[in-house]
Amino acid sequence: MPQVSKETASQIAVAQVKRQKSTEKIDVATVEENRNGWIVRGTCPIDLQGHTWAEKFEVLIDLKGNVKSAEYALL
C-alpha cells in the first residue's frame, strides 16, 4: 500500500508541472496506482510563438512522494 494518497500524488504532480511549465491551468485526467507509486496524467496549455497549444504530461511519483520523472508532449 502506498504511503502517499491519490490526492497527495495529484497535488505533487500539479506542483511539478507548475514549476516546469510556468502555468496555472493544469487539468489532471487520471491518477493510477502501480507497484512503484503513482502515475499522474493530464494536460496543460503552453505558449509557442504567441499561440496557445495543449500539452499532455505524465508524472511518476514514488511511494515516498518524490517525483521520479516528468514527460511532456504536444497534443
C-alpha positions, 0 to 999 in steps of 0.5 A: 500500500502506498504511503502517499494518497491519490490526492497527495500524488495529484497535488505533487504532480500539479506542483511539478508541472507548475514549476516546469511549465510556468502555468496555472491551468493544469487539468489532471485526467487520471491518477493510477496506482502501480507497484512503484507509486503513482502515475499522474496524467493530464494536460496543460496549455503552453505558449509557442510563438504567441499561440496557445497549444495543449500539452499532455504530461505524465508524472511518476511519483514514488511511494515516498512522494518524490517525483521520479520523472516528468514527460511532456508532449504536444497534443 
